[in-house]
Amino acid sequence: MFKRLRYKFISISMLSVILVLGIIVAGINIASYSGTVKNADEILQILADNHGRFPENPEDRVMPRAGLDPIRGMNNPASSPELQFETRYFSVLLDPDGNVLSSDTGMIAAISDSESESLAKTVFASSKDKGFESDYRFLKVYEGGNVRVIFYDCGRSLDSYRMGLQASVLVSLSSIFVIFLLILFFSGRIVRPVAESYEKQTRFITDAGHELKTPLAIINADADVILADGENTWADDIKMQVSRLTELTNSLIFLSKMQEDAPGVVLEDVDLSSLVVKSCDSFTSMFITGKRNLVKQIEDNIHIRGNESLLKELMSILLDNALKYSPSGGTTKVMLKQTSKGVNLYVTNDTLHKIDKESAKKFFDRFYRQDPSRNSETGGHGIGLSIAQAIMDIHKGRIEASPEEGNGLTIKILFAS
């Protein structure tokens, strides 16, 4: 139980760390890439508005058409007088048919005229007016009936971006690994006090239950002695209350032992179909006496790996629960079927009152009762479904309560394949 709690804590913590780091790394690198693209587009727009070249006088540069004011600040690359010497670019002019009219590669050494013309024809054939071709950001400009394709070399900027991306990913992965080790180490210390407290509580319940057995047996024997002298209303009431207290004590001891000794439970092949049928048959007379209906839909030859005695106890709890909390004339339906995900067992019964989803979630808490005032009428203690939950934990299965339309409840059980 506490191993599962620890693993859940580690999982949630690591998912949170990965999510936060992922958002930070993605945000930083998206901002970096967007800045690179924006800077390249601004420079390409300057080149486009000046027919593929920088004007010699920076004051004469035509700024982008996006409605920006002339850029005077030295922090903007477009305002630097050194921009035309720092920028590597080339352009190719093509006619409407895609034939090269001229090529200007004077401001770049890595590209020959033939290479520039090949890149320009590739871009001309595409439907995009701007984008990337390798590490070159391009922009199509329509000059009269011709098309000028201007390329800006983003190689150094993209290399810096890639190095930053690689470094941030590596640092993030290293951080995740270190954080995982820290959480793995400290999670044990965080869970340990809770586990120790729970273990003491469980041990106390077991020890107290055993201690209560002797006085309860003596009280019951004393009541029998009183009744031997004739009918006695008080003695009858004592015996009834002792019986209820003994049943509760035995249930608490049974639940505590399962939680203490779960690793020692032997699991073997069990014919679940046969077990469910026999359990239903043993309750048939009680359903008839209580004027309730029991319907079975059980597939044959379904086997699981489990503990037969615990599974019998599980069925007894579910059927007894359905019998106690269904109205006279109500119907309980037991369905067992094999699916691709495992074995499903459903116990559906009519209820005296409508059950809401929030109440259904609490059904597996110890001593929870939706209507405590009905304690004396049903004779239950609100612990049966807690035992059912413990049994399913041992079998690595799942159990849940689901309200039905109108007045009804379905206990769903899944045994994984």
Steps between C-alpha positions, in 0.01 A plus 500: 500500500767749603727391218219593265457833683873567472506415130199723441674787684816450292298482177301816571812688611700397192215578263473846657875559467506377139200717413650815656845443348341418165305826502812699597725337239234526229427863588866603493576322172180612327582859600857457371385352170230764458758773563728353234216482247377850583847647464549321167161619369577861592830487313337328201233771492768770489667316212167451324412868522840592358501254205710229666782714643576730788512873423838649576348762732323335795275807526362416156389149593134436440354335810263199497146570382343375824435860607812532715656835571853557363744315725761725652598306810841326495347187658313418179718323240334689217636830632866394516727652236697173505194292409576478128851371573387253765217353295549212258232500234438448129212546259384363165263666254275272294246565228137380529600165344772437761796578276793669671552860389779594742675375812672705769734300728746778576423503872550129566796269433338165584261504202589498131282646226384156389409400857312824557305452176412143596372611842303783341330265254406265784345787694331639187330162445366494855182671613662675797600867483731471801660221697819299533700319238774320691649768731396784269195709577338609173248758387326530163463853369293583193665770290273580209450174316814343644572326829803571715591234757718638779689265732643587839760270658372407850766231546679658795177598673348155447820331618482706820133410537572129448785506751275675750224247437738208541652647816160577656371148424814337644489719811128426541552124466785511750287706737210256465731208583644678806153606619378141452780371724420764763127425492569126509717547809278746688168334407592207721553736792178687427288184486673319789326687789160443338580133444620455857190673638274288284686184602456588868131570443453167321690313771290672767176399327618138474621484861193679636273269299664194649477650850128571450421145398537358853272747687245476218496122531456529879214752464332272246538200733360698794199597288444132418501419874238769564286372213522146644275617785232619252429769245674830573465802269817662631706186452368461145604857423844438655551193281394692188739787570783261590439319171524827306813607688661160444423522128653850483808389694553201273462722192757749630746222582445344156561836328811573705646153439454538124683832505778359720540161332410585139844390368439156653170438321532211253359568152413208273273416209133549596191412298327834558189404304434201725581700815256780410222253411541314831504827695178614332337160563584520871322838523196402293292390797575823688393708199178301473430532873565873479265530200780614271609376158845370407591485128822338370680559169824307538728390218639150534860391546648833613819442697717750686801484727377566852428373849182293509406565863546877462298502178218311676510763774487772233188350339340454841557867584361621168189282509435570868537874433255482208252301709512736797468826308244409233127555551241223521428382144832644380730323257871422531684408179837321503691505170840346427670528161840479336627804305818589316613702806426231757211349694209725598262426785193719553257486793207735438212544743203728555541731800260654749627851426671676212880492531712792381849467355673664797344252742591208273868599515494463881344154509840334544595713802485321834172546688353724229123474472291724278212477749637434852146490640447162328775329704264307724270403214763351269739379766801612299808685624615677185819293479409232244601698192826599673579129522399460134744780411779328694428169323520671161828669598645155571381383157642813327151577377266795512164551670272802477141598574289668234146638550238396246213708364216515748568304818776256422866415563758296309817365658751458216795267538784455252755218517779598262622242248 
